[in-house]
């Protein structure tokens, strides 16, 4: 088994089953709701997952432009470059109501396809390389990846290898949010 096959064992089920079920089973009106004052909406989670994967894989691992740069800000009606971490609940409400959900789905699909393309062409020897702190700083500060607390993000990502970025941004992080989406769906009365 090669790396691409191993990666896809977990990645394909994430998109082809878990995320696909959310898109097919959750009505648009419920995707936009926060069923409790201390949780995000499903729409916010889907946007955030795609933004983290897009920015993390393309900027930290592959050194390519983000998919987001292909007019997705306008298409989704989301005017921010950041990935949503540390947004306030009023900001989450704003995003949840303004986002164009069909465009979000198309954006997430485009990120998914880019990830598969990058993984298929990875040089595995490069995954052990540390992402240089100055590069992290540039991505966070100059490219506007952090919504707030850029120094905290720089500190968090300092010392990460490209491999850790790949596995975290494309697998660990989205699976955490799929769990969160499951809880939100339950609070909204959506049968699992």
Wavefront OBJ file of the C-alpha trace (Angstrom):
o trace
v 0.000 0.000 0.000
v 1.386 3.421 -0.890
v 0.869 6.658 1.023
v -1.871 7.913 -1.285
v -3.894 4.733 -0.720
v -3.371 4.899 3.036
v -4.355 8.573 3.231
v -7.456 7.993 1.119
v -8.716 5.221 3.414
v -9.647 7.917 5.941
v -9.994 10.932 3.646
v -12.454 9.426 1.153
v -14.885 8.303 3.856
v -14.738 11.797 5.355
v -16.001 13.336 2.118
v -17.893 10.503 0.461
v -19.825 9.517 3.583
v -19.707 11.895 6.564
v -19.744 15.240 4.765
v -21.998 13.902 1.984
v -24.573 12.871 4.597
v -24.580 16.380 6.057
v -25.230 17.921 2.640
v -27.968 15.421 1.794
v -29.754 15.174 5.159
v -29.641 18.642 6.711
v -32.073 21.255 5.367
v -30.521 24.621 4.493
v -32.492 26.470 7.161
v -31.104 24.156 9.871
v -27.536 24.439 8.547
v -27.675 28.155 9.359
v -28.954 27.779 12.947
v -27.007 27.651 16.187
v -29.154 25.461 18.463
v -27.378 26.624 21.612
v -25.711 29.943 22.488
v -22.298 28.243 22.884
v -22.102 26.252 19.616
v -21.467 27.161 15.995
v -23.760 26.416 13.080
v -23.302 23.512 10.678
v -22.749 26.037 7.853
v -19.936 27.687 9.820
v -18.335 24.297 10.518
v -18.431 23.268 6.847
v -16.934 26.609 5.776
v -14.276 26.494 8.496
v -13.283 22.899 7.661
v -12.842 23.770 3.985
v -10.925 26.981 4.732
v -8.516 25.252 7.146
v -7.867 22.402 4.716
v -7.434 24.771 1.774
v -5.103 27.210 3.519
v -3.237 24.597 5.543
v -2.525 22.182 2.719
v -1.847 24.686 -0.031
v 0.148 27.261 1.909
v 1.947 25.170 4.562
v 2.497 21.888 2.695
v 2.362 22.408 -1.074
v 3.366 26.084 -1.350
v 0.589 26.754 -3.862
v -2.158 29.373 -4.026
v -5.309 28.574 -2.105
v -8.426 27.443 -3.936
v -10.105 30.377 -2.129
v -8.203 32.749 -4.436
v -10.321 31.521 -7.378
v -13.173 33.992 -6.661
v -14.685 31.884 -3.875
v -14.911 34.886 -1.573
v -17.382 36.466 -3.999
v -19.147 33.204 -4.909
v -19.776 32.240 -1.276
v -20.564 35.809 -0.175
v -17.983 35.554 2.609
v -15.683 38.604 2.544
v -12.879 37.237 4.734
v -9.576 35.517 3.971
v -9.196 33.980 7.428
v -10.460 30.525 8.394
v -12.776 31.535 11.210
v -10.922 30.413 14.315
v -11.717 32.701 17.232
v -14.739 34.298 15.579
v -17.300 35.617 18.047
v -20.781 34.087 18.055
v -22.298 37.236 16.466
v -19.707 36.866 13.677
v -20.613 33.177 13.325
v -24.281 34.215 13.055
v -23.400 36.746 10.350
v -21.441 34.187 8.329
v -24.148 31.546 8.801
v -26.820 33.834 7.374
v -24.810 35.431 4.564
v -23.046 32.389 3.105
v -24.335 30.998 -0.181
v -24.608 27.313 0.668
v -24.536 25.862 -2.892
v -21.342 27.847 -3.517
v -19.917 26.610 -0.213
v -20.551 23.047 -1.316
v -18.834 23.745 -4.651
v -15.894 25.354 -2.828
v -15.565 22.382 -0.464
v -15.649 20.043 -3.476
v -12.911 22.090 -5.166
v -10.780 21.922 -1.992
v -11.375 18.167 -1.862
v -10.198 17.741 -5.459
v -7.128 19.914 -4.847
v -6.222 17.864 -1.780
v -6.390 14.636 -3.783
v -4.220 16.208 -6.479
v -1.620 17.387 -3.964
v -1.517 14.062 -2.110
v -1.074 12.120 -5.365
v 1.981 14.211 -6.276
v 3.612 14.557 -2.835
v 7.274 13.879 -2.390
v 7.124 11.937 0.870
v 10.713 12.869 1.713
v 9.582 16.497 2.039
v 6.986 15.729 4.713
v 9.631 15.574 7.449
v 10.689 19.174 6.764
v 9.732 21.805 9.317
v 7.617 24.674 8.048
v 9.928 27.666 8.623
v 8.685 30.076 11.275
v 9.109 33.037 8.936
v 6.906 31.294 6.362
v 4.284 30.661 9.057
v 4.458 34.325 10.033
v 3.999 35.429 6.406
v 0.993 33.164 5.879
v -0.656 34.190 9.149
v 0.149 37.913 9.076
v 0.636 39.010 5.461
v -1.859 36.645 3.867
v -4.494 37.253 6.546
v -5.103 33.691 7.678
v -5.754 34.589 11.328
v -8.983 36.341 12.270
v -7.453 37.430 15.565
v -4.499 36.523 17.780
v -1.966 35.982 14.964
v 0.861 35.521 17.466
v -1.000 32.581 19.012
v -1.312 30.879 15.631
v 2.345 31.488 14.844
v 3.311 29.975 18.183
v 0.978 27.004 17.668
v 2.296 26.111 14.200
v 5.983 26.734 14.943
v 7.801 23.397 14.967
v 5.235 21.619 12.800
v 6.462 19.484 9.920
v 4.763 19.475 6.554
v 3.561 15.957 7.365
v 1.958 17.088 10.615
v 0.264 19.928 8.727
v -1.047 17.510 6.105
v -2.448 15.037 8.604
v -3.868 17.684 10.948
v -5.454 20.021 8.403
v -6.845 17.270 6.141
v -7.805 14.519 8.607
v -7.616 15.240 12.341
v -9.173 18.704 12.226
v -12.130 17.863 9.944
v -12.973 14.719 11.912
v -13.162 16.839 15.071
v -15.655 19.113 13.354
v -17.676 16.209 11.956
v -18.182 15.199 15.602
v -19.248 18.748 16.412
v -21.670 18.724 13.469
v -23.160 15.484 14.812
v -23.834 17.120 18.174
v -25.334 20.212 16.506
v -27.550 18.021 14.313
v -28.755 16.188 17.404
v -29.560 19.457 19.152
v -31.496 20.527 16.054
v -33.526 17.294 16.189
v -31.986 15.746 13.078
v -31.929 11.956 13.398
v -28.508 10.422 12.987
l 1 2 3 4 5 6 7 8 9 10 11 12 13 14 15 16 17 18 19 20 21 22 23 24 25 26 27 28 29 30 31 32 33 34 35 36 37 38 39 40 41 42 43 44 45 46 47 48 49 50 51 52 53 54 55 56 57 58 59 60 61 62 63 64 65 66 67 68 69 70 71 72 73 74 75 76 77 78 79 80 81 82 83 84 85 86 87 88 89 90 91 92 93 94 95 96 97 98 99 100 101 102 103 104 105 106 107 108 109 110 111 112 113 114 115 116 117 118 119 120 121 122 123 124 125 126 127 128 129 130 131 132 133 134 135 136 137 138 139 140 141 142 143 144 145 146 147 148 149 150 151 152 153 154 155 156 157 158 159 160 161 162 163 164 165 166 167 168 169 170 171 172 173 174 175 176 177 178 179 180 181 182 183 184 185 186 187 188 189 190 191 192
